[in-house]
Amino acid sequence: MNDVLKAVLYPDSVALVGASATPGRLTARPLTFMTANRFGGRIYPVNRNSSIVNGLPSVGSVEELPDNVDHAYLLIDADPALEELERLARKGVQVVTVLADGFAESGSVGIERQDRLRRIAADHDMTVIGPNSMGVVESTTGFVCTTNAAFDVDSLPSGEFAVLSQSGSVIGALMSRGKAVGLGFKSYLSVGNEACLGVGELGQILVDDPQIKGFALFLETVRRPDEVARFVDAARRAGKPVVAYLVGKSDAGQSLAASHTGAMIGGPRSIKAFLTSLGIHLVENFEALAEMSNAMRLRDHLAKRPRKVTVVTTTGGGGGMVYDLIGLRGVPLGAPSERSRETLRATGLDIRPGPLVDVTLAGAKYEVMKSVMSALISDRSLGLVVAAIGSSAQFHPELAVKPIVDAVQEAGTEAAPVVAVPIPHAPESLAMFNANGVPAFRTAESAAECIAALLKPAASRSIGHIVDAPPDDALELVGSHAPGALNEVEANRLFASLGLDAPEQLLVGPNDDIPDPMSFSGPYVLKVVSRDIPHKSEAGGVVVGLGGVEGLRAALTKVREHVSRTLPNADIEGFLVQRQESGLGEAIVGLHRDPVVGPIVSVGAGGVMTEVYNDLSLRAAPVDLATAAQMIEEVRAFALYRGYRNKPRGDLSALSEAVSRISSLARIDRVSEAEINPLLIREEGKGVVLLDALVRLEDSE
C-alpha cells in the first residue's frame, strides 16, 4: 500500500485542528464518531482553549503536534485554516482535509484563498482534500473523520465500494439508505471544491486499495476531465466498476453554441456523454446508486452465464411490473427450459412457458418456493433469476425469503445468480436477503436499472484509444484562417481534406451573375455565402430545385434582395451553386468543444427538423469506427436505413467513417465547432455527401 493511500484511509494518527470541547457541536463530531467506532490510531485534538477534549488531552497549537501525524482535519474558518495549513506542511503532515467554506465558491476573495491553498499544497507536496469537505470515512477501521451528522450511528455498515462525492451531505445519505436495508460502503470521501485533488486524482489513489472492489460517484460537474479519465481507465484495468449519479440540469451553456450540434449537446448532455464514453454507468435514480454496489458483486458470476433474465414471482401484478421495467431497458429475457418445467410439474406446478414464472399463492409455502428456485437456478440455459416477492415479504420473511436464500446457498457457485425485489415495504426481508448474499432492491425501478447495468458488457476501451490524426492539409487550412466562423466554401475545403465529398459546385461573386452555360447540369441549389449567416435556411438564403440558368438567375436576384433587406450588416462573400443531390435520408454529424469536458462528437437525424427530433447519440471525441458504428445503432431514425420493411439499405458504413473522421478534428485545438447538416445518406455502397457545413475556430491562444 502506498504512503498516500495509507494516510488518506488508514492513518495511524490524526490531528483535529479546531476540535470543539463542547459535545454536540459540528466541530466536535469527528472525535465523537471516531471514539464511538473505536478508531485504533492516535487522535490529537488541537484546541487552544481547552486541555481536554472529549476525554483526550489536547494541544494548544499545531506546532505542539508530534512529527509523525499522517492526516489532519482543519475544522476552522478559511483564513486561519490557511495559516494552519502552512504550519501543518512544515510539520510534515502528508494529508490534510479542509472543512472551511469561503474559497472559490464565494467570489474573488475566495478565489485568492483557493490559489493560496494550492500553492501551499504544491510547494510541500501535500495531499489536500477540499476545501468544503465534510471529511473522510473508512468503515473497516473506525476512521470516521467527518462532520456529517448521519454518521452518528451505533454501528457503521461496511461494503466493498468506495464513495467519492462532490456533495458532503450525500455521503451520509448513502450510508443511511444502505444501512436501512443491510448494505454499506467501505470508504466515503467528500471531495469538496476539489482545489488540489478531485474525484479523478483521489480515485487514482484509491484504485490501488485491494479491499475496494468498485466506486460510486456523486457528481455535480466534472473538474479536470483528463484526471477523471485516468482514474476510470485504471479502475477498468483493475476490474473495478464505476457507477455515478449526475446532478445539475442547467442548459445555460446551450445558448453559447452557434451550431445546431452545440445547441443540442452543450451542458449536462456533454458531461453525460463524456462519462459514459469512459465506461461509467450513470444511474437515473439515487436509490440505484445506493444499491448498485451490491448488485455488482454478481458481475463475475454472471459472466459465466447467458446474458438474459428470468423473473419468478409470487404476485402476478408485482412480478409483471418488474418484468415490464426490465424489458423496457432492453434487457434480454429468457424462459426456463422444458427440463426445468418437467421438474416443476413433478412438484405439482405446471408453469406456462415464458420468461415470467408466476407461482402465485403456492410461492407462500417454503417447500414450493425452494423447489421452484432450486430448479430455476440449476437450469444452465438461464442467466440471472429475479425473485419478485409479494405481501409475504412484509409479514412472513421466513416463508418468502428463507427458501430463496436456502436454495441459493445450497446450489453452489455454478448455479444462476439471484436478485430479489420485495414488492411491499419490507425492510426486514431486504436486510435478510442482503445479509445472505442475495442482492435485494427497495424499488422495482432501482432493480431494473441495476439489472440492466449488471448485464451490460464491461467497457473494453476508454477515451484516448487511437484515432488517426487529421491530415496535414486540415492543419494548414485551420492554421491559415482567423478566429470565427468559416464560410461554407472554406468549411467544405476542410471537410474535403478529411475525405468527405461535397456536390459539384460553383462560387459566384457577390455582384456577379450566373454564367451561361453552367459547367455542370442541374437541378441546382443556390446558397448565400457569408460567415455572418451560419444558418442560411433560417435566413432565407437557400433555394432548392432550380432547373436551369434562368431559374438560377431569378433565384439569385431574389435571395440577394432578401438578404440585403433583412440582414443589411452581413458581409456577403458570394453565392454558391451546387448540384442538387438525392439519397435515402439525412444525418447531422457535429463536433462541439464543451467548456467543461472538452470535445464531444454527435450523430443524429439531420435536416431542417434536427432540433425537433433531437434524436442524437453522443460520445467524447475522437471516436474510432467501431464506436461510431455503435453511435449510429443508437439513433432511432437510422432504423429506416437498415432495410426496415424491405426499404433500401443506406450506406451506414460510410456514415460511420464520416463520424470518425469528423471527430478527429478534436485533435486540432482551434476547432471549437464543426458540423455537417445535412449529410446525405445514399444507398448502400454509394457513400454519403456533404450538403451544408459549418466550422468555427478559436484564437490560436
ZALOBA-807050 format. One record per residue (C-alpha): residue in one letter; x, y, z; residue number from 0. Coordinates in pm, whole numbers, padded with zeros to 5 digits. Layout:
<atoms>
 rest   east  north     up  nr
    a      X      Y      Z NUM
...
</atoms>
This chain:
<atoms>
 rest   east  north     up  nr
    m  00000  00000  00000   0
    n  00145  00337 -00097   1
    d  00202  00602  00167   2
    v -00061  00847  00039   3
    l -00336  00584  00028   4
    k -00244  00478  00380   5
    a -00258  00836  00508   6
    v -00592  00906  00336   7
    l -00783  00597  00453   8
    y -00570  00415  00711   9
    p -00381  00677  00915  10
    d -00203  00570  01230  11
    s -00251  00920  01369  12
    v -00486  01211  01301  13
    a -00490  01572  01418  14
    l -00823  01752  01459  15
    v -00738  02121  01435  16
    g -01016  02324  01596  17
    a -01187  02027  01759  18
    s -01452  02159  01997  19
    a -01467  02056  02360  20
    t -01845  02117  02360  21
    p -02036  01794  02289  22
    g -02283  01815  02003  23
    r -02110  02093  01813  24
    l -02026  02029  01448  25
    t -01652  02055  01514  26
    a -01683  01801  01797  27
    r -01831  01533  01572  28
    p -01516  01377  01416  29
    l -01366  01297  01756  30
    t -01704  01175  01889  31
    f -01758  00948  01588  32
    m -01406  00803  01588  33
    t -01426  00734  01960  34
    a -01764  00564  01919  35
    n -01633  00350  01632  36
    r -01316  00251  01823  37
    f -01064  00406  01586  38
    g -00737  00237  01672  39
    g -00500  00518  01576  40
    r -00377  00811  01781  41
    i -00601  01120  01786  42
    y -00458  01464  01864  43
    p -00721  01737  01926  44
    v -00584  02088  01873  45
    n -00771  02341  02090  46
    r -00607  02648  02236  47
    n -00880  02698  02499  48
    s -00915  02350  02648  49
    s -00657  02096  02761  50
    i -00907  01809  02749  51
    v -01139  01745  02451  52
    n -01390  01460  02477  53
    g -01172  01286  02731  54
    l -00850  01318  02529  55
    p -00561  01551  02611  56
    s -00531  01828  02353  57
    v -00250  02055  02238  58
    g -00279  02430  02207  59
    s -00126  02469  01862  60
    v -00017  02279  01554  61
    e  00347  02339  01649  62
    e  00297  02118  01957  63
    l  00192  01815  01748  64
    p  00438  01527  01716  65
    d  00624  01493  01387  66
    n  00457  01171  01272  67
    v  00094  01281  01215  68
    d -00046  01118  00899  69
    h -00375  01301  00846  70
    a -00513  01632  00973  71
    y -00866  01770  00955  72
    l -00891  02151  00965  73
    l -01217  02241  01143  74
    i -01166  02619  01145  75
    d -01257  02913  00923  76
    a -01094  02983  00588  77
    d -00824  03240  00673  78
    p -00698  03069  00992  79
    a -00719  02737  00806  80
    l -00466  02864  00552  81
    e -00230  02971  00830  82
    e -00259  02632  00998  83
    l -00217  02454  00664  84
    e  00126  02615  00627  85
    r  00217  02509  00980  86
    l  00100  02152  00912  87
    a  00311  02150  00597  88
    r  00617  02249  00795  89
    k  00537  01967  01041  90
    g  00542  01720  00751  91
    v  00174  01616  00768  92
    q  00111  01424  00447  93
    v -00268  01453  00407  94
    v -00492  01741  00514  95
    t -00870  01765  00478  96
    v -01020  02116  00490  97
    l -01377  02175  00614  98
    a -01398  02553  00569  99
    d -01601  02725  00301 100
    g -01527  03076  00172 101
    f -01300  02965 -00109 102
    a -01358  02967 -00487 103
    e -01737  02935 -00447 104
    s -01753  03276 -00272 105
    g -01607  03514 -00530 106
    s -01279  03694 -00592 107
    v -01154  03689 -00231 108
    g -01232  03318 -00210 109
    i -01054  03253 -00539 110
    e -00743  03418 -00397 111
    r -00770  03196 -00089 112
    q -00803  02886 -00305 113
    d -00499  02985 -00512 114
    r -00301  03024 -00191 115
    l -00419  02682 -00072 116
    r -00299  02527 -00399 117
    r  00041  02693 -00371 118
    i  00092  02567 -00016 119
    a  00000  02213 -00119 120
    a  00221  02220 -00429 121
    d  00521  02373 -00250 122
    h  00516  02099  00016 123
    d  00396  01804 -00195 124
    m  00097  01778  00034 125
    t -00228  01592 -00040 126
    v -00514  01834  00035 127
    i -00880  01725  00023 128
    g -01135  02004 -00005 129
    p -01191  02280  00095 130
    n -01561  02249  00178 131
    s -01505  01882  00260 132
    m -01719  01705  00518 133
    g -01438  01459  00568 134
    v -01320  01103  00510 135
    v -01467  00780  00647 136
    e -01314  00431  00639 137
    s -01568  00185  00774 138
    t -01325 -00103  00831 139
    t -01107  00082  01082 140
    g -01340  00322  01260 141
    f -01174  00623  01093 142
    v -01499  00823  01088 143
    c -01335  01159  01040 144
    t -01641  01356  00928 145
    t -01875  01632  01038 146
    n -02172  01465  00867 147
    a -02436  01405  01136 148
    a -02566  01090  00964 149
    f -02258  00902  01089 150
    d -02375  00931  01450 151
    v -02481  00564  01448 152
    d -02428  00271  01683 153
    s -02264  00057  01414 154
    l -02131  00152  01073 155
    p -02209 -00096  00793 156
    s -01925 -00186  00561 157
    g -01909 -00292  00199 158
    e -01679 -00322 -00100 159
    f -01733  00007 -00288 160
    a -01580  00348 -00218 161
    v -01791  00664 -00242 162
    l -01646  00982 -00393 163
    s -01893  01267 -00360 164
    q -01892  01632 -00459 165
    s -02168  01681 -00203 166
    g -02075  01639  00161 167
    s -02429  01561  00271 168
    v -02460  01275  00021 169
    i -02202  01055  00192 170
    g -02434  01042  00492 171
    a -02741  00990  00273 172
    l -02582  00690  00103 173
    m -02468  00544  00433 174
    s -02810  00580  00597 175
    r -03004  00447  00297 176
    g -02775  00147  00274 177
    k -02784  00079  00646 178
    a -03164  00070  00637 179
    v -03155 -00240  00412 180
    g -02837 -00404  00539 181
    l -02596 -00252  00287 182
    g -02281 -00049  00334 183
    f -01984  00109  00161 184
    k -01623  00062  00250 185
    s -01498  00419  00220 186
    y -01654  00765  00190 187
    l -01473  01077  00067 188
    s -01630  01422  00049 189
    v -01415  01593 -00215 190
    g -01547  01947 -00164 191
    n -01420  02215 -00403 192
    e -01152  01981 -00543 193
    a -00898  02263 -00525 194
    c -00598  02029 -00541 195
    l -00734  01677 -00568 196
    g -01073  01581 -00700 197
    v -01266  01273 -00798 198
    g -01010  01185 -01065 199
    e -00695  01221 -00856 200
    l -00841  01068 -00539 201
    g -00986  00784 -00745 202
    q -00638  00712 -00881 203
    i -00510  00689 -00524 204
    l -00792  00464 -00404 205
    v -00793  00228 -00703 206
    d -00478  00063 -00565 207
    d -00661 -00045 -00248 208
    p -00721 -00421 -00289 209
    q -01018 -00405 -00049 210
    i -01205 -00163 -00277 211
    k -01393 -00355 -00547 212
    g -01565 -00060 -00720 213
    f -01666  00305 -00695 214
    a -01988  00504 -00653 215
    l -01964  00870 -00758 216
    f -02200  01157 -00681 217
    l -02123  01432 -00931 218
    e -02243  01786 -00988 219
    t -01991  01858 -01262 220
    v -01656  01733 -01392 221
    r -01335  01908 -01296 222
    r -01006  01812 -01464 223
    p -01162  01560 -01705 224
    d -00823  01416 -01803 225
    e -00768  01306 -01442 226
    v -01116  01153 -01426 227
    a -01039  00962 -01747 228
    r -00712  00829 -01599 229
    f -00894  00716 -01284 230
    v -01169  00532 -01472 231
    d -00916  00372 -01705 232
    a -00717  00246 -01406 233
    a -01038  00115 -01245 234
    r -01134 -00062 -01569 235
    r -00795 -00231 -01592 236
    a -00828 -00340 -01228 237
    g -01176 -00484 -01293 238
    k -01343 -00232 -01061 239
    p -01673 -00093 -01196 240
    v -01756  00276 -01162 241
    v -02118  00393 -01127 242
    a -02229  00754 -01091 243
    y -02527  00977 -01027 244
    l -02507  01311 -01210 245
    v -02698  01618 -01093 246
    g -02711  01966 -01246 247
    k -02967  02009 -01522 248
    s -02891  02368 -01627 249
    d -02878  02417 -02002 250
    a -02736  02769 -01986 251
    g -02435  02661 -02188 252
    q -02653  02578 -02485 253
    s -02709  02945 -02576 254
    l -02335  02990 -02629 255
    a -02318  02748 -02923 256
    a -02355  02863 -03284 257
    s -02423  02528 -03445 258
    h -02731  02307 -03413 259
    t -02496  02047 -03264 260
    g -02369  02277 -02989 261
    a -02721  02391 -02905 262
    m -02840  02035 -02861 263
    i -02546  01877 -02680 264
    g -02400  02155 -02464 265
    g -02401  02143 -02084 266
    p -02529  01835 -01900 267
    r -02562  01621 -02214 268
    s -02194  01675 -02291 269
    i -02093  01578 -01937 270
    k -02311  01268 -01958 271
    a -02159  01174 -02294 272
    f -01809  01219 -02154 273
    l -01876  00999 -01851 274
    t -02046  00722 -02048 275
    s -01764  00731 -02304 276
    l -01527  00643 -02021 277
    g -01736  00337 -01936 278
    i -01902  00484 -01626 279
    h -02257  00360 -01576 280
    l -02482  00658 -01498 281
    v -02779  00571 -01280 282
    e -03105  00758 -01322 283
    n -03227  00738 -00964 284
    f -03040  00793 -00642 285
    e -03174  00470 -00494 286
    a -02988  00275 -00761 287
    l -02659  00441 -00665 288
    a -02703  00310 -00311 289
    e -02795 -00041 -00428 290
    m -02575 -00081 -00736 291
    s -02265 -00183 -00543 292
    n -02440 -00489 -00403 293
    a -02569 -00593 -00745 294
    m -02222 -00559 -00900 295
    r -02097 -00835 -00669 296
    l -02263 -01078 -00910 297
    r -02083 -00949 -01219 298
    d -01810 -01213 -01232 299
    h -02060 -01488 -01151 300
    l -02294 -01373 -01427 301
    a -02009 -01358 -01682 302
    k -02024 -01740 -01698 303
    r -02398 -01743 -01769 304
    p -02624 -01639 -02061 305
    r -02692 -01264 -02056 306
    k -03066 -01284 -02001 307
    v -03317 -01256 -01717 308
    t -03596 -01478 -01587 309
    v -03850 -01337 -01339 310
    v -04013 -01566 -01081 311
    t -04292 -01411 -00878 312
    t -04548 -01484 -00608 313
    t -04754 -01178 -00709 314
    g -04881 -01157 -01066 315
    g -04916 -00778 -01081 316
    g -04592 -00702 -00898 317
    g -04399 -00958 -01098 318
    g -04543 -00817 -01420 319
    m -04428 -00469 -01317 320
    v -04072 -00589 -01256 321
    y -04077 -00789 -01578 322
    d -04200 -00487 -01775 323
    l -03944 -00244 -01630 324
    i -03659 -00484 -01709 325
    g -03786 -00536 -02062 326
    l -03817 -00160 -02122 327
    r -03444 -00129 -02063 328
    g -03371 -00367 -02348 329
    v -03253 -00650 -02122 330
    p -03292 -00991 -02292 331
    l -03546 -01216 -02121 332
    g -03519 -01596 -02113 333
    a -03767 -01876 -02043 334
    p -03686 -02186 -01838 335
    s -03602 -02499 -02033 336
    e -03856 -02776 -02085 337
    r -03650 -02988 -01848 338
    s -03697 -02732 -01569 339
    r -04070 -02721 -01636 340
    e -04085 -03101 -01613 341
    t -03905 -03085 -01278 342
    l -04163 -02837 -01152 343
    r -04453 -03046 -01281 344
    a -04328 -03327 -01061 345
    t -04382 -03098 -00761 346
    g -04735 -03017 -00873 347
    l -04659 -02687 -01050 348
    d -04745 -02660 -01419 349
    i -04598 -02325 -01524 350
    r -04661 -02164 -01859 351
    p -04366 -02133 -02098 352
    g -04207 -01787 -02095 353
    p -03964 -01565 -01903 354
    l -04219 -01482 -01630 355
    v -04267 -01773 -01387 356
    d -04577 -01698 -01178 357
    v -04621 -01938 -00885 358
    t -04886 -01714 -00717 359
    l -05007 -01830 -00377 360
    a -04813 -02154 -00393 361
    g -04499 -01943 -00353 362
    a -04602 -01860  00004 363
    k -04510 -02218  00105 364
    y -04147 -02278  00197 365
    e -04117 -02616  00020 366
    v -04277 -02494 -00303 367
    m -04070 -02177 -00330 368
    k -03746 -02355 -00253 369
    s -03821 -02623 -00516 370
    v -03900 -02359 -00779 371
    m -03584 -02160 -00708 372
    s -03363 -02470 -00697 373
    a -03498 -02585 -01034 374
    l -03452 -02246 -01198 375
    i -03102 -02168 -01075 376
    s -02988 -02517 -01177 377
    d -03108 -02455 -01534 378
    r -02794 -02393 -01740 379
    s -02993 -02210 -02007 380
    l -03083 -01929 -01766 381
    g -02878 -01626 -01672 382
    l -02996 -01403 -01388 383
    v -03305 -01505 -01187 384
    v -03510 -01222 -01036 385
    a -03741 -01309 -00747 386
    a -04034 -01062 -00716 387
    i -04197 -01136 -00380 388
    g -04546 -01026 -00276 389
    s -04707 -00947  00059 390
    s -04546 -01240  00238 391
    a -04216 -01048  00218 392
    q -04363 -00791  00456 393
    f -04530 -01022  00705 394
    h -04365 -01364  00670 395
    p -03999 -01336  00565 396
    e -03939 -01686  00697 397
    l -04168 -01810  00416 398
    a -04076 -01557  00145 399
    v -03704 -01504  00199 400
    k -03565 -01815  00365 401
    p -03650 -02062  00085 402
    i -03477 -01839 -00171 403
    v -03170 -01789  00048 404
    d -03150 -02161  00130 405
    a -03180 -02258 -00238 406
    v -02901 -02019 -00335 407
    q -02669 -02128 -00055 408
    e -02721 -02499 -00124 409
    a -02677 -02468 -00502 410
    g -02316 -02357 -00506 411
    t -02121 -02131 -00739 412
    e -02227 -02300 -01065 413
    a -02592 -02203 -01020 414
    a -02753 -01900 -01180 415
    p -02720 -01585 -00965 416
    v -03031 -01445 -00795 417
    v -03152 -01097 -00701 418
    a -03473 -01014 -00515 419
    v -03739 -00741 -00527 420
    p -03989 -00739 -00239 421
    i -04292 -00554 -00379 422
    p -04429 -00423 -00044 423
    h -04229 -00215  00203 424
    a -04027 -00494  00367 425
    p -03704 -00369  00531 426
    e -03661 -00691  00731 427
    s -03674 -00902  00415 428
    l -03436 -00665  00234 429
    a -03185 -00689  00516 430
    m -03220 -01069  00529 431
    f -03160 -01106  00156 432
    n -02861 -00871  00154 433
    a -02704 -01030  00461 434
    n -02718 -01373  00296 435
    g -02563 -01289 -00039 436
    v -02880 -01222 -00242 437
    p -02880 -00858 -00360 438
    a -03223 -00706 -00292 439
    f -03379 -00380 -00408 440
    r -03622 -00148 -00237 441
    t -03800 -00045 -00561 442
    a -03872 -00215 -00891 443
    e -03728  00086 -01075 444
    s -03395  00060 -00895 445
    a -03391 -00316 -00954 446
    a -03447 -00274 -01329 447
    e -03171 -00014 -01354 448
    c -02920 -00221 -01158 449
    i -03005 -00538 -01352 450
    a -02954 -00356 -01684 451
    a -02613 -00233 -01567 452
    l -02522 -00578 -01439 453
    l -02593 -00743 -01773 454
    k -02423 -00473 -01977 455
    p -02081 -00590 -02101 456
    a -01790 -00427 -01922 457
    a -01630 -00136 -02105 458
    s -01346 -00254 -02326 459
    r -01188  00081 -02405 460
    s -01154  00433 -02271 461
    i -01102  00779 -02412 462
    g -00764  00810 -02578 463
    h -00777  00500 -02798 464
    i -00601  00550 -03128 465
    v -00780  00751 -03396 466
    d -00590  00883 -03695 467
    a -00494  01249 -03660 468
    p -00630  01495 -03917 469
    p -00413  01517 -04231 470
    d -00162  01797 -04281 471
    d -00399  01969 -04527 472
    a -00654  02010 -04249 473
    l -00394  02150 -04011 474
    e -00278  02402 -04275 475
    l -00633  02511 -04356 476
    v -00716  02573 -03992 477
    g -00387  02748 -03929 478
    s -00440  02989 -04218 479
    h -00774  03130 -04103 480
    a -00861  03395 -03847 481
    p -01079  03314 -03546 482
    g -01453  03294 -03604 483
    a -01680  03110 -03843 484
    l -01555  02986 -04179 485
    n -01779  03046 -04474 486
    e -01931  02739 -04636 487
    v -01673  02717 -04915 488
    e -01388  02721 -04661 489
    a -01567  02470 -04440 490
    n -01618  02242 -04741 491
    r -01243  02253 -04811 492
    l -01168  02149 -04453 493
    f -01406  01853 -04470 494
    a -01275  01762 -04815 495
    s -00927  01733 -04662 496
    l -01078  01463 -04437 497
    g -01204  01272 -04741 498
    l -01568  01383 -04727 499
    d -01735  01453 -05062 500
    a -01949  01757 -05147 501
    p -02166  01805 -05458 502
    e -02021  01964 -05771 503
    q -02034  02338 -05715 504
    l -01954  02687 -05842 505
    l -01890  03005 -05640 506
    v -02041  03321 -05786 507
    g -01905  03657 -05672 508
    p -02126  03885 -05459 509
    n -02203  04112 -05757 510
    d -02163  03862 -06041 511
    d -02427  03682 -06244 512
    i -02480  03314 -06314 513
    p -02264  03204 -06611 514
    d -02433  03064 -06918 515
    p -02381  02781 -06982 516
    m -02319  02625 -06640 517
    s -02022  02389 -06618 518
    f -02239  02109 -06474 519
    s -02602  02006 -06511 520
    g -02886  02057 -06266 521
    p -03108  02050 -06081 522
    y -02939  02314 -05868 523
    v -02928  02455 -05516 524
    l -02843  02823 -05460 525
    k -02698  02942 -05124 526
    v -02572  03271 -04988 527
    v -02208  03254 -04870 528
    s -02134  03457 -04558 529
    r -01958  03379 -04235 530
    d -02215  03613 -04073 531
    i -02502  03379 -04171 532
    p -02428  03036 -04024 533
    h -02787  02909 -04065 534
    k -02875  03000 -04421 535
    s -03216  02829 -04442 536
    e -03347  03024 -04145 537
    a -03224  03349 -04304 538
    g -03394  03279 -04639 539
    g -03058  03228 -04803 540
    v -03121  02888 -04968 541
    v -03329  02795 -05274 542
    v -03357  02434 -05396 543
    g -03493  02259 -05704 544
    l -03371  02511 -05962 545
    g -03381  02372 -06314 546
    g -03163  02593 -06537 547
    v -02972  02916 -06582 548
    e -03283  03136 -06599 549
    g -03421  02985 -06282 550
    l -03083  03029 -06110 551
    r -03063  03394 -06214 552
    a -03415  03467 -06090 553
    a -03339  03296 -05760 554
    l -03010  03484 -05726 555
    t -03187  03818 -05768 556
    k -03449  03721 -05511 557
    v -03200  03594 -05250 558
    r -02968  03893 -05300 559
    e -03254  04137 -05242 560
    h -03394  03943 -04943 561
    v -03061  03916 -04761 562
    s -02976  04279 -04831 563
    r -03310  04387 -04682 564
    t -03323  04156 -04377 565
    l -02951  04133 -04293 566
    p -02804  04464 -04411 567
    n -02489  04432 -04199 568
    a -02394  04082 -04317 569
    d -02076  04057 -04523 570
    i -02189  03872 -04837 571
    e -01890  03690 -04987 572
    g -02074  03534 -05278 573
    f -02333  03278 -05377 574
    l -02276  02904 -05408 575
    v -02441  02698 -05680 576
    q -02441  02322 -05613 577
    r -02580  02025 -05793 578
    q -02886  01907 -05600 579
    e -02817  01553 -05481 580
    s -03067  01286 -05383 581
    g -03046  00996 -05141 582
    l -03235  00798 -04878 583
    g -03216  01041 -04587 584
    e -03019  01299 -04395 585
    a -02792  01295 -04091 586
    i -02630  01560 -03877 587
    v -02272  01499 -03765 588
    g -02104  01751 -03540 589
    l -01814  01824 -03310 590
    h -01863  02060 -03017 591
    r -01589  02158 -02771 592
    d -01764  02167 -02437 593
    p -01606  02411 -02187 594
    v -01626  02154 -01906 595
    v -01534  01815 -02057 596
    g -01384  01905 -02394 597
    p -01468  01775 -02743 598
    i -01793  01584 -02795 599
    v -01897  01427 -03127 600
    s -02260  01360 -03213 601
    v -02460  01198 -03491 602
    g -02834  01203 -03542 603
    a -03130  01265 -03766 604
    g -03045  01567 -03980 605
    g -03205  01835 -04194 606
    v -03428  02127 -04100 607
    m -03610  01917 -03834 608
    t -03292  01828 -03644 609
    e -03383  02021 -03328 610
    v -03741  01893 -03336 611
    y -03639  01527 -03349 612
    n -03343  01572 -03111 613
    d -03250  01211 -03197 614
    l -02878  01212 -03122 615
    s -02603  00984 -02998 616
    l -02303  01145 -02826 617
    r -01951  01041 -02731 618
    a -01633  01207 -02616 619
    a -01415  01270 -02921 620
    p -01231  01137 -03107 621
    v -01400  00803 -03177 622
    d -01290  00505 -03383 623
    l -01501  00327 -03644 624
    a -01639  00072 -03400 625
    t -01758  00343 -03161 626
    a -01903  00545 -03449 627
    a -02099  00237 -03559 628
    q -02233  00196 -03202 629
    m -02347  00559 -03206 630
    i -02534  00506 -03532 631
    e -02706  00199 -03382 632
    e -02839  00421 -03103 633
    v -03012  00671 -03335 634
    r -03373  00558 -03373 635
    a -03427  00728 -03709 636
    f -03146  00529 -03871 637
    a -03351  00210 -03840 638
    l -03508  00327 -04167 639
    y -03176  00270 -04343 640
    r -03119 -00086 -04217 641
    g -03365 -00246 -04456 642
    y -03671 -00169 -04245 643
    r -03979 -00324 -04416 644
    n -03772 -00405 -04723 645
    k -03675 -00042 -04782 646
    p -03335  00018 -04948 647
    r -03041 -00007 -04710 648
    g -02840  00310 -04653 649
    d -02462  00333 -04653 650
    l -02426  00339 -04274 651
    s -02066  00216 -04305 652
    a -01982  00535 -04492 653
    l -02167  00732 -04224 654
    s -01954  00563 -03954 655
    e -01642  00661 -04147 656
    a -01764  01021 -04167 657
    v -01836  01037 -03792 658
    s -01488  00908 -03706 659
    r -01316  01145 -03948 660
    i -01506  01448 -03827 661
    s -01431  01350 -03466 662
    s -01059  01361 -03547 663
    l -01089  01742 -03561 664
    a -01096  01720 -03180 665
    r -00717  01693 -03207 666
    i -00699  02047 -03351 667
    d -00749  02275 -03053 668
    r -00859  02573 -03262 669
    v -01168  02390 -03391 670
    s -01441  02476 -03141 671
    e -01733  02360 -03357 672
    a -01758  02161 -03680 673
    e -02085  02042 -03823 674
    i -02230  01888 -04137 675
    n -02607  01926 -04157 676
    p -02735  01768 -04362 677
    l -02507  01483 -04455 678
    l -02690  01292 -04727 679
    i -02712  00915 -04680 680
    r -02712  00731 -05012 681
    e -02791  00369 -05082 682
    e -02554  00102 -04951 683
    g -02220  00117 -05128 684
    k -02275  00471 -05266 685
    g -02140  00671 -04971 686
    v -02251  00995 -04807 687
    v -02245  01353 -04938 688
    l -02183  01677 -04750 689
    l -02467  01919 -04829 690
    d -02402  02200 -04581 691
    a -02119  02271 -04340 692
    l -02030  02500 -04052 693
    v -01693  02539 -03878 694
    r -01597  02782 -03603 695
    l -01235  02847 -03499 696
    e -01096  02981 -03175 697
    d -00799  03212 -03138 698
    s -00466  03029 -03153 699
    e -00408  03114 -02784 700
</atoms>
